[in-house]
């Protein structure tokens, strides 16, 4: 299957290159070969079999009280090697048109080592304004993100998501306004059927984002707001005296997320940070979710309350050839606005706090990067208070992660 996909990609590339010569279209191939060698001192919440690290798992006692999760693990992968193409033209009226298509070998679900779309979008640029249509970085990921070696790129403190979207941007001197509507495909909300596209599909309301930035003299500062509305269920099933009744229900979880970010760059320095008041941002690789707050006794229809979290990170990197850097991320569970009266859906809901630091050193040459990173992470787990969703009587769990990376870009 993989060979078939690669062959199809090469044939399409050849056909495109022949057509491009006739249509005045310019294009450029790019990519990277990346290898990740990692070690963890215990089991963790992660994806891609450990490549995308998030936070350490809680204790899981066996029959003798030994922690089943206190077992080291590690491996070596090249799944995030990638290949892409940038295309320019032809223009549409006064708009400069560009296209990006980029893939890696991440696959999907538990199927790895298969081609997967990372970016696939068209951009129309009129100079002061532009429109992007397709799949690319979620606006909450934005233009301010950490320079770290771990593939999680600061998650779960930093939103991490590439989504199908329609995005409009307007630029006037140093100011930039951005508005977008997003849907879900590879990064999903969660519910009674696990992570699924159905919750936003049944909602019929796309995710909405609006933000403003100021750029000047190496600085970029800005704020943004995100609105998500999902429909966890469209019907309920009630068992009454041995009889089963099915009711159509109208359920919805509405959540608002606010963020502020800043970045300074110079020839030697990269200093960046972001803070979020996040609500139900599981689809952005973050901690959170929602819970049932009320149940209709006749139809079984649910009302919901989202969990809220405060998340912040700071990243400092210095140098050119040799580049040391540090990343610090912190999360605090702020609970729910309404009492919890039923099931809970999300990631890390019994986490009270999370603290991660990353110490890195990279050696950079033209086309090459070699790097080492040490990442201690401390998670405080406890019991969820049903009155307000906050976590009580917490205890700490620590994971030590060591990562070595080699990247060749072309």
C-alpha positions as CSV (number, residue, x, y, z in Angstrom):
1,X,0.0,0.0,0.0
2,X,2.8,2.4,0.9
3,X,4.6,1.7,-2.3
4,X,1.4,2.2,-4.3
5,X,0.8,5.6,-2.6
6,X,4.4,6.7,-3.3
7,X,4.2,5.6,-6.9
8,X,1.0,7.5,-7.4
9,X,2.6,10.6,-5.8
10,X,5.5,10.4,-8.1
11,X,3.3,10.0,-11.2
12,X,1.2,12.9,-10.2
13,X,4.3,15.0,-9.6
14,X,5.6,14.1,-13.1
15,X,2.3,14.9,-14.7
16,X,2.1,18.2,-12.8
17,X,5.7,19.2,-13.8
18,X,4.9,18.7,-17.5
19,X,1.7,20.7,-17.2
20,X,3.4,23.4,-15.2
21,X,5.8,24.1,-18.0
22,X,2.8,24.9,-20.2
23,X,0.8,26.9,-17.7
24,X,3.5,29.2,-16.3
25,X,3.4,27.6,-12.8
26,X,6.5,27.5,-10.7
27,X,7.0,24.9,-8.0
28,X,9.6,23.7,-5.5
29,X,10.0,20.4,-3.7
30,X,11.1,20.3,-0.1
31,X,11.2,17.8,2.7
32,X,13.2,16.2,5.6
33,X,14.4,12.9,6.9
34,X,14.0,12.9,10.6
35,X,15.0,10.2,13.2
36,X,13.8,10.3,16.9
37,X,15.5,8.2,19.5
38,X,13.8,8.5,22.9
39,X,13.7,7.0,26.4
40,X,11.0,7.5,29.1
41,X,11.4,6.4,32.8
42,X,7.7,5.4,33.0
43,X,4.5,5.0,30.9
44,X,2.9,8.2,29.6
45,X,-0.1,9.6,27.9
46,X,1.1,9.8,24.3
47,X,0.4,9.2,20.6
48,X,2.3,7.6,17.7
49,X,3.6,4.9,20.0
50,X,5.5,7.5,22.1
51,X,6.8,10.0,19.6
52,X,4.2,12.6,20.6
53,X,4.6,12.8,24.4
54,X,2.1,14.7,26.6
55,X,2.3,13.8,30.3
56,X,3.1,10.9,32.7
57,X,0.3,8.4,33.6
58,X,-0.9,8.0,37.1
59,X,-0.1,5.0,39.3
60,X,-1.7,1.7,38.4
61,X,-1.2,-0.7,41.3
62,X,-1.0,-4.4,40.7
63,X,-2.2,-7.1,43.2
64,X,0.9,-6.5,45.4
65,X,0.6,-2.7,45.2
66,X,3.5,-2.3,42.6
67,X,3.0,0.5,40.0
68,X,2.4,-1.1,36.6
69,X,3.1,2.2,34.9
70,X,6.6,2.5,36.6
71,X,8.3,0.8,33.7
72,X,10.8,2.4,31.3
73,X,10.3,2.4,27.6
74,X,11.9,3.8,24.4
75,X,12.4,3.4,20.7
76,X,13.6,4.9,17.4
77,X,11.4,6.1,14.6
78,X,11.6,7.9,11.3
79,X,7.8,8.3,10.9
80,X,8.0,12.1,10.8
81,X,10.2,12.3,7.7
82,X,8.2,14.3,5.2
83,X,7.8,15.5,1.6
84,X,6.1,18.5,0.3
85,X,5.7,20.8,-2.7
86,X,5.1,24.6,-2.9
87,X,3.3,25.8,-6.0
88,X,2.9,29.4,-7.2
89,X,0.5,30.7,-9.9
90,X,-1.3,31.3,-12.1
91,X,-2.7,34.5,-10.6
92,X,-6.4,35.0,-10.3
93,X,-7.1,38.7,-11.2
94,X,-5.1,40.7,-8.7
95,X,-4.6,37.8,-6.3
96,X,-1.3,35.8,-6.2
97,X,-2.3,32.2,-5.9
98,X,-0.1,29.6,-4.0
99,X,-0.7,26.0,-3.1
100,X,1.0,23.8,-0.5
101,X,0.8,20.0,-0.3
102,X,2.8,18.2,2.4
103,X,2.7,14.7,3.7
104,X,4.6,12.5,6.3
105,X,4.5,8.8,7.2
106,X,2.5,9.2,10.4
107,X,-0.6,7.3,9.1
108,X,-3.7,7.6,11.2
109,X,-5.1,5.9,14.3
110,X,-2.9,3.0,15.2
111,X,-1.7,2.5,11.6
112,X,1.7,4.0,11.2
113,X,4.3,4.2,8.3
114,X,1.6,5.3,5.8
115,X,1.4,8.6,3.9
116,X,-0.7,11.2,5.7
117,X,-1.7,14.7,4.6
118,X,-0.2,17.4,6.9
119,X,-0.9,20.5,4.8
120,X,-3.1,20.8,1.7
121,X,-4.3,24.3,1.0
122,X,-4.8,27.2,-1.5
123,X,-3.9,30.8,-0.6
124,X,-5.1,33.8,-2.5
125,X,-3.1,37.0,-1.6
126,X,-4.2,40.5,-2.6
127,X,-1.4,42.2,-0.7
128,X,-3.2,43.7,2.3
129,X,-5.5,40.7,2.6
130,X,-5.5,37.0,1.9
131,X,-7.7,33.9,2.1
132,X,-6.6,30.4,2.9
133,X,-8.8,27.4,2.0
134,X,-7.7,23.9,3.0
135,X,-5.9,22.1,5.8
136,X,-3.2,23.7,7.8
137,X,-2.3,24.8,11.3
138,X,-5.1,25.7,13.6
139,X,-5.1,29.5,14.5
140,X,-4.6,28.7,18.2
141,X,-1.3,27.1,17.2
142,X,-0.7,30.3,15.2
143,X,2.6,32.0,14.4
144,X,3.9,31.8,18.0
145,X,5.0,28.2,18.9
146,X,8.0,26.8,20.8
147,X,11.3,25.8,19.2
148,X,11.7,22.4,20.9
149,X,12.8,19.0,19.6
150,X,9.9,17.0,20.9
151,X,7.3,16.4,18.2
152,X,4.5,17.6,20.5
153,X,5.9,21.1,20.0
154,X,4.9,22.2,23.5
155,X,1.6,20.3,23.8
156,X,-0.4,20.0,26.0
157,X,0.5,23.6,27.0
158,X,0.6,24.7,23.4
159,X,-2.3,23.9,21.1
160,X,-1.3,21.4,18.4
161,X,-3.7,20.8,15.5
162,X,-4.0,20.9,11.7
163,X,-7.6,21.3,10.5
164,X,-9.7,21.9,7.4
165,X,-10.4,25.6,7.5
166,X,-11.4,28.9,5.8
167,X,-9.2,31.7,7.0
168,X,-9.2,35.4,6.2
169,X,-6.3,37.8,7.1
170,X,-6.1,41.5,6.8
171,X,-2.8,43.4,7.3
172,X,-2.5,47.2,7.7
173,X,1.1,48.4,8.5
174,X,2.1,46.7,11.8
175,X,-1.4,45.3,12.5
176,X,-2.9,42.0,11.5
177,X,-6.5,40.8,11.9
178,X,-7.4,37.1,11.4
179,X,-10.7,35.3,11.3
180,X,-11.3,31.6,10.6
181,X,-13.8,28.8,10.6
182,X,-12.5,25.3,11.3
183,X,-13.8,21.7,11.1
184,X,-12.2,18.5,12.4
185,X,-10.6,15.6,10.6
186,X,-7.4,14.2,12.1
187,X,-7.6,16.0,15.5
188,X,-10.9,15.3,17.1
189,X,-13.2,16.1,20.0
190,X,-14.2,13.2,22.3
191,X,-17.5,11.8,23.7
192,X,-19.4,8.6,24.4
193,X,-18.0,7.1,21.2
194,X,-14.5,8.1,21.9
195,X,-12.7,10.6,19.6
196,X,-14.8,11.2,16.5
197,X,-15.7,13.7,13.8
198,X,-19.4,13.1,14.5
199,X,-19.7,15.6,17.4
200,X,-18.8,18.7,15.3
201,X,-20.5,17.2,12.2
202,X,-23.8,16.8,14.0
203,X,-23.4,20.3,15.5
204,X,-23.6,22.0,12.0
205,X,-21.6,24.9,13.5
206,X,-17.9,25.1,12.7
207,X,-15.3,26.2,15.2
208,X,-14.8,29.9,15.1
209,X,-11.6,32.0,15.8
210,X,-10.8,35.7,15.7
211,X,-7.5,37.4,16.6
212,X,-5.4,40.5,16.3
213,X,-1.6,40.9,16.2
214,X,1.0,43.7,16.3
215,X,4.3,43.1,14.6
216,X,7.4,45.4,14.7
217,X,11.1,45.5,15.3
218,X,11.4,41.8,16.0
219,X,8.3,41.7,18.1
220,X,5.0,40.0,17.6
221,X,2.2,40.3,20.3
222,X,-1.4,39.4,20.0
223,X,-4.6,37.9,21.5
224,X,-7.3,35.6,20.2
225,X,-10.6,33.9,21.0
226,X,-12.0,30.6,20.0
227,X,-15.6,29.3,20.1
228,X,-16.4,25.5,19.9
229,X,-19.9,24.1,19.8
230,X,-20.3,20.3,19.5
231,X,-23.2,17.9,19.7
232,X,-22.3,14.8,21.8
233,X,-25.6,12.9,21.0
234,X,-28.6,13.1,18.8
235,X,-30.6,10.4,20.5
236,X,-30.9,8.7,23.9
237,X,-31.9,5.2,24.9
238,X,-34.0,4.7,28.1
239,X,-34.8,1.4,29.7
240,X,-38.1,1.5,31.5
241,X,-39.5,-1.6,33.2
242,X,-37.9,-3.9,30.6
243,X,-39.0,-1.7,27.7
244,X,-36.4,0.3,25.7
245,X,-37.4,3.7,24.5
246,X,-35.4,5.9,22.0
247,X,-35.7,9.7,22.2
248,X,-34.5,12.3,19.8
249,X,-32.4,14.8,21.9
250,X,-31.0,18.3,21.3
251,X,-27.7,18.4,23.1
252,X,-24.8,20.9,22.8
253,X,-21.6,21.8,24.5
254,X,-20.5,25.4,24.0
255,X,-17.0,26.5,25.1
256,X,-14.9,29.6,24.8
257,X,-11.1,29.7,24.8
258,X,-9.0,32.9,25.1
259,X,-5.2,33.2,24.4
260,X,-2.5,35.8,24.5
261,X,1.0,35.4,22.9
262,X,4.2,37.2,22.4
263,X,7.5,36.6,20.5
264,X,10.8,38.3,20.1
265,X,13.3,37.2,17.4
266,X,16.8,38.5,16.5
267,X,19.9,37.1,14.9
268,X,20.7,35.2,18.1
269,X,17.6,35.2,20.3
270,X,14.2,33.5,20.2
271,X,12.0,34.3,23.1
272,X,8.3,33.3,23.0
273,X,5.4,32.7,25.3
274,X,1.7,32.0,25.3
275,X,-1.1,31.8,27.9
276,X,-4.5,30.3,27.5
277,X,-7.8,30.1,29.4
278,X,-8.9,26.9,27.7
279,X,-12.2,25.1,27.6
280,X,-12.8,21.7,26.0
281,X,-9.7,21.8,23.8
282,X,-9.1,18.0,23.5
283,X,-9.0,18.3,19.7
284,X,-6.1,20.7,20.1
285,X,-4.0,18.0,21.9
286,X,-4.7,19.7,25.2
287,X,-6.0,18.7,28.7
288,X,-9.7,19.1,29.2
289,X,-13.1,18.0,28.2
290,X,-16.7,18.2,29.6
291,X,-19.1,16.4,31.9
292,X,-22.8,15.8,32.2
293,X,-24.4,18.4,34.5
294,X,-28.1,17.5,34.3
295,X,-30.3,14.6,33.0
296,X,-33.9,14.9,31.9
297,X,-35.7,12.1,33.8
298,X,-38.2,11.3,31.0
299,X,-36.1,11.6,27.8
300,X,-32.6,11.1,29.1
301,X,-31.4,14.3,27.4
302,X,-28.2,15.6,28.9
303,X,-26.9,19.1,29.7
304,X,-23.1,19.5,29.9
305,X,-20.5,21.7,31.6
306,X,-17.0,22.0,30.1
307,X,-13.8,21.8,32.1
308,X,-11.6,24.9,32.2
309,X,-7.8,25.0,32.4
310,X,-5.2,27.7,32.7
311,X,-2.1,26.9,30.6
312,X,1.1,28.9,30.0
313,X,4.5,28.3,28.4
314,X,7.8,30.2,28.0
315,X,10.6,29.3,25.5
316,X,14.0,30.8,25.2
317,X,16.6,29.7,22.6
318,X,20.0,31.4,21.9
319,X,22.6,31.0,19.2
320,X,23.2,30.1,15.6
321,X,25.4,27.0,15.1
322,X,25.2,25.8,18.8
323,X,21.8,26.6,20.2
324,X,20.9,25.9,23.8
325,X,17.3,26.4,24.9
326,X,14.8,26.0,27.7
327,X,11.1,25.5,27.7
328,X,8.8,25.7,30.7
329,X,5.1,24.7,30.6
330,X,2.5,24.8,33.4
331,X,-1.2,23.8,33.6
332,X,-3.8,24.3,36.4
333,X,-7.2,22.6,36.4
334,X,-9.9,25.3,37.1
335,X,-12.8,22.9,37.2
336,X,-16.3,23.4,35.9
337,X,-18.9,26.1,36.2
338,X,-21.7,23.6,37.1
339,X,-21.7,20.5,39.3
340,X,-21.0,17.2,37.7
341,X,-24.0,14.8,37.7
342,X,-22.9,12.1,35.2
343,X,-20.3,10.8,32.8
344,X,-17.1,12.8,32.0
345,X,-15.3,12.9,28.6
346,X,-11.9,14.2,28.0
347,X,-8.1,14.0,28.6
348,X,-6.4,14.3,32.0
349,X,-9.5,15.4,33.8
350,X,-8.1,14.1,37.2
351,X,-5.0,16.2,36.8
352,X,-4.8,19.1,39.2
353,X,-1.5,20.5,37.9
354,X,1.2,19.7,35.3
355,X,4.7,21.1,35.1
356,X,7.2,20.3,32.3
357,X,10.6,21.6,31.5
358,X,12.8,20.9,28.5
359,X,16.5,21.5,28.3
360,X,17.9,21.3,24.8
361,X,21.1,21.7,22.8
362,X,21.2,21.6,19.0
363,X,24.1,21.7,16.6
364,X,23.1,23.3,13.3
365,X,24.7,23.1,9.9
366,X,23.3,23.8,6.4
367,X,20.6,21.1,5.8
368,X,21.5,19.3,9.1
369,X,20.4,19.5,12.7
370,X,21.6,17.3,15.6
371,X,19.9,17.7,18.9
372,X,19.6,16.4,22.5
373,X,16.8,17.2,24.9
374,X,16.1,16.3,28.5
375,X,12.5,16.7,29.7
376,X,11.3,16.1,33.3
377,X,7.5,16.3,33.7
378,X,5.6,16.3,37.0
379,X,1.8,15.5,37.0
380,X,-0.3,15.9,40.1
381,X,-3.3,13.5,40.2
382,X,-6.2,13.3,42.6
383,X,-9.9,12.8,43.0
384,X,-12.4,15.0,41.0
385,X,-14.8,17.0,43.2
386,X,-18.3,16.6,41.6
387,X,-19.3,20.0,43.0
388,X,-17.0,22.1,40.9
389,X,-14.8,19.7,38.8
390,X,-11.6,20.6,40.7
391,X,-9.1,18.0,41.8
392,X,-8.6,17.2,45.5
393,X,-5.9,15.3,47.5
394,X,-3.4,15.2,44.7
395,X,-0.1,13.3,44.6
396,X,2.8,13.8,42.1
397,X,4.1,11.5,39.4
398,X,7.3,12.2,37.5
399,X,8.6,11.1,34.1
400,X,12.1,11.7,32.8
401,X,12.3,11.8,29.0
402,X,15.5,11.9,27.0
403,X,15.4,12.5,23.3
404,X,18.0,12.5,20.5
405,X,17.1,13.9,17.1
406,X,18.8,13.9,13.7
407,X,17.2,16.0,10.9
408,X,18.3,16.4,7.2
409,X,16.3,19.0,5.3
410,X,16.2,19.7,1.6
